């Protein structure tokens, strides 16, 4: 089915492209890519490298919520912005295998995944988040 767009008295008819699937620009890899073992090593090193690590996306409102929570508590964290990395989708796939969920943020405290933003907020509301951070 063709789409019709009218702008400034000009009508353009767009035909769907048949037989050709384009990779969205956010899924395109740069010339520097990591293999599966490199992705695993990267993630594991980041998780062990800091007390609080968030695998995040810069425009995700849940990621922003989790970051603000840690900032309000005065805790520093490491944020790995997957949408800014050429291998972000591969890292997110590995996190899905490791934690059982591909959603962001994936929050790690002392090397253990505590879940996402809602899980982090719930731990805070229940008074258990600070104990994990100590």
LUMVO-157696 format. One record per residue (C-alpha): residue number from 1; chain; x, y, z. Coordinates in Angstrom, 3 decimals, decimal comma. Layout:
N
    k  c         X         Y         Z
  NUM  A         X         Y         Z
...
***
This chain:
134
    k  c         X         Y         Z
    1  A     0,000     0,000     0,000
    2  A     1,399     3,412    -0,936
    3  A     1,545     6,344     1,455
    4  A     0,613     9,874     0,362
    5  A     2,136    13,013     1,847
    6  A     0,892    16,540     1,018
    7  A     3,086    19,506     1,758
    8  A     3,037    22,929     0,118
    9  A     0,665    21,751    -2,603
   10  A     3,082    18,997    -3,622
   11  A     1,916    15,434    -3,511
   12  A     4,503    12,683    -3,233
   13  A     3,591     9,044    -3,354
   14  A     5,925     6,729    -1,465
   15  A     5,943     3,116    -2,522
   16  A     7,097     0,556     0,023
   17  A    10,463    -0,974    -0,790
   18  A     9,959    -4,607    -1,675
   19  A    12,533    -7,327    -1,138
   20  A    15,008    -5,103     0,663
   21  A    15,255    -4,817     4,433
   22  A    17,390    -2,056     5,778
   23  A    19,212    -2,242     9,063
   24  A    18,161     0,673    11,294
   25  A    21,025     3,100    11,857
   26  A    21,045     2,382    15,587
   27  A    21,780    -1,294    14,866
   28  A    24,673    -0,651    12,472
   29  A    28,052    -1,615    13,830
   30  A    31,165     0,497    13,479
   31  A    34,277    -0,991    11,960
   32  A    35,459    -1,841    15,474
   33  A    33,381    -4,670    16,874
   34  A    33,713    -7,055    19,771
   35  A    33,248   -10,781    19,598
   36  A    31,102   -12,657    22,116
   37  A    34,040   -13,283    24,451
   38  A    35,109    -9,638    24,252
   39  A    31,575    -8,507    25,109
   40  A    31,458   -10,874    28,075
   41  A    34,881    -9,712    29,284
   42  A    33,892    -6,040    28,919
   43  A    30,678    -6,489    30,907
   44  A    32,285    -8,573    33,647
   45  A    35,174    -6,105    34,058
   46  A    32,779    -3,159    34,297
   47  A    30,612    -4,955    36,863
   48  A    33,643    -5,782    39,017
   49  A    35,245    -2,371    38,508
   50  A    32,780    -0,313    40,529
   51  A    30,412    -0,691    43,440
   52  A    27,410     0,575    41,428
   53  A    27,165     0,014    37,664
   54  A    24,186     0,862    35,476
   55  A    23,869    -0,379    31,923
   56  A    21,717     2,377    30,553
   57  A    20,470     4,274    27,526
   58  A    20,781     8,041    27,566
   59  A    17,185     8,747    26,509
   60  A    15,476     6,091    28,641
   61  A    13,280     7,638    31,360
   62  A    13,694     4,585    33,612
   63  A    17,477     4,899    33,340
   64  A    17,253     8,574    34,264
   65  A    15,079     7,624    37,272
   66  A    17,649     5,098    38,517
   67  A    20,526     7,568    38,078
   68  A    18,638    10,282    39,952
   69  A    17,943     7,880    42,807
   70  A    21,644     7,115    43,290
   71  A    22,501    10,822    42,944
   72  A    19,903    11,729    45,607
   73  A    21,547     9,203    47,936
   74  A    24,971    10,709    47,249
   75  A    26,363     7,548    45,637
   76  A    28,558     7,659    42,598
   77  A    27,932     5,114    39,888
   78  A    29,303     4,075    36,544
   79  A    26,807     4,421    33,705
   80  A    27,471     2,470    30,526
   81  A    25,340     4,189    27,863
   82  A    24,522     1,385    25,431
   83  A    22,954     3,693    22,844
   84  A    26,262     5,556    22,559
   85  A    28,320     2,414    21,913
   86  A    28,701     0,649    18,569
   87  A    28,425    -2,703    20,366
   88  A    25,529    -1,644    22,575
   89  A    23,073    -4,204    21,121
   90  A    25,586    -7,051    21,648
   91  A    26,195    -5,938    25,222
   92  A    22,445    -5,750    25,828
   93  A    22,048    -9,271    24,400
   94  A    24,721   -10,572    26,789
   95  A    23,070    -8,812    29,731
   96  A    19,833   -10,556    28,744
   97  A    21,573   -13,916    28,920
   98  A    23,312   -13,059    32,185
   99  A    20,377   -11,520    34,056
  100  A    17,304   -12,911    32,315
  101  A    16,189    -9,479    31,069
  102  A    17,357    -7,258    28,209
  103  A    15,610    -4,146    29,492
  104  A    17,528    -1,122    30,701
  105  A    18,648    -0,083    33,112
  106  A    20,370    -3,181    34,404
  107  A    21,635    -2,175    37,841
  108  A    24,532    -3,988    39,508
  109  A    25,644    -3,438    43,091
  110  A    28,863    -5,099    44,203
  111  A    28,761    -7,367    41,167
  112  A    25,174    -8,562    41,685
  113  A    22,291    -7,559    39,437
  114  A    19,464    -6,095    41,484
  115  A    17,216    -5,585    38,449
  116  A    15,982    -2,431    36,781
  117  A    14,718     0,974    37,860
  118  A    11,507    -0,320    39,444
  119  A    13,421    -2,975    41,412
  120  A    15,945    -0,380    42,576
  121  A    13,201     2,018    43,662
  122  A    11,357    -0,777    45,479
  123  A    14,527    -1,728    47,370
  124  A    14,949     1,929    48,330
  125  A    11,292     2,297    49,408
  126  A    11,632    -0,833    51,556
  127  A    14,803     0,528    53,167
  128  A    16,989    -2,265    51,766
  129  A    18,981    -0,390    49,109
  130  A    21,311     1,415    51,504
  131  A    22,190    -1,886    53,177
  132  A    23,271    -3,258    49,795
  133  A    25,435    -0,188    49,224
  134  A    27,237    -0,444    52,578
***
